[in-house]
Amino acid sequence: MLGFIHGTVAQIMNMELTTIISALHNAFERNEIKEAVLDDYWYKLNIKTGIHSTGFCFAASEVIYRLNGKDNWKVLSLKDPDHWNNGTHYFLENRHSKEILDITRNQYEERRIEIPYDLGKGRGLRNVSNKAKTLAQMAGLGVLPR
């Protein structure tokens, strides 16, 4: 597990993407983090399916957005209860290359649900959410900058 990362906000905001993703993937498997971050519905689905990333899409996307640089990423969401999985899903789009980054996509792929990324809409993030703050701290990534 990664320990607390020391440094200035500027250094933290440009934390290496692979470091963040690795810490988050490890965090998804820890039950105490699931209990602290996930709502009851998502926690139960996570345990039932055995797919560790289930329910972490918003918090994980926000952690990456805030730690790897807001100028690198845009948070997108899908909300189409009539045509897709009866819910909302969050992921990132690179502002420069337009490449999609979705580190929780396996929660759908393993259930053979295709994610319609082309339906994603931009979502602004003003304040740091409690879920992202908790996930980052418990994953050993430190305090999230605003």
Residue pairs with C-beta under 8 A, 6 or more apart in sequence:
1 23
1 26
1 140
2 19
2 22
2 23
2 139
2 140
2 141
3 140
4 140
4 142
5 12
5 15
5 140
5 141
5 142
6 142
9 145
12 67
12 142
12 143
12 145
13 66
13 67
13 68
13 69
13 70
13 145
14 68
14 69
15 67
15 68
15 141
16 68
17 64
17 68
20 63
20 64
20 67
20 68
20 141
21 64
21 103
23 139
23 140
23 141
24 56
24 60
24 63
24 64
24 103
24 135
24 139
24 141
25 53
25 103
26 139
27 33
27 135
27 138
27 139
28 34
28 52
28 53
28 56
28 60
28 104
29 52
30 138
32 138
33 134
33 135
33 138
33 139
34 43
34 46
34 47
34 52
34 55
35 43
36 134
36 138
37 55
37 56
37 59
37 131
37 134
37 135
37 138
38 46
38 55
38 56
39 55
41 55
42 54
42 55
43 55
45 54
45 55
46 52
46 54
46 55
49 107
49 110
49 111
51 106
51 107
51 110
51 111
53 60
53 103
53 104
53 105
53 106
53 107
54 104
54 107
55 107
56 104
56 135
57 89
57 90
57 91
57 102
57 104
57 107
58 90
58 129
58 131
58 132
59 129
59 131
59 132
59 134
59 135
60 103
60 104
60 135
61 75
61 90
61 91
61 92
62 75
62 90
62 125
62 128
62 129
62 131
62 132
62 144
63 132
63 135
63 136
63 139
63 141
63 144
64 73
64 92
64 101
64 103
65 73
65 75
65 92
65 125
66 125
66 128
66 132
66 136
66 144
66 145
66 146
67 136
67 141
67 144
67 145
71 95
72 94
72 95
72 96
73 92
73 93
73 94
73 95
73 101
74 92
74 93
74 94
74 95
74 122
75 90
75 91
75 92
75 122
75 123
75 124
75 125
76 90
76 91
76 92
76 93
76 117
76 120
76 121
76 122
76 123
77 88
77 89
77 90
77 91
77 120
77 121
77 123
78 84
78 88
78 89
78 90
78 115
78 116
78 117
78 119
78 120
78 121
79 87
79 88
79 121
80 116
80 119
81 87
83 116
84 113
84 116
84 119
85 108
85 113
89 108
89 115
90 123
91 100
91 101
91 102
91 104
91 105
91 115
91 117
91 120
92 100
92 101
92 102
93 99
93 100
93 101
93 120
94 100
94 101
100 117
102 115
102 117
105 115
108 114
108 115
109 115
127 146
128 144
128 145
128 146
132 144
133 143
133 144
136 142
136 143
136 144
137 143
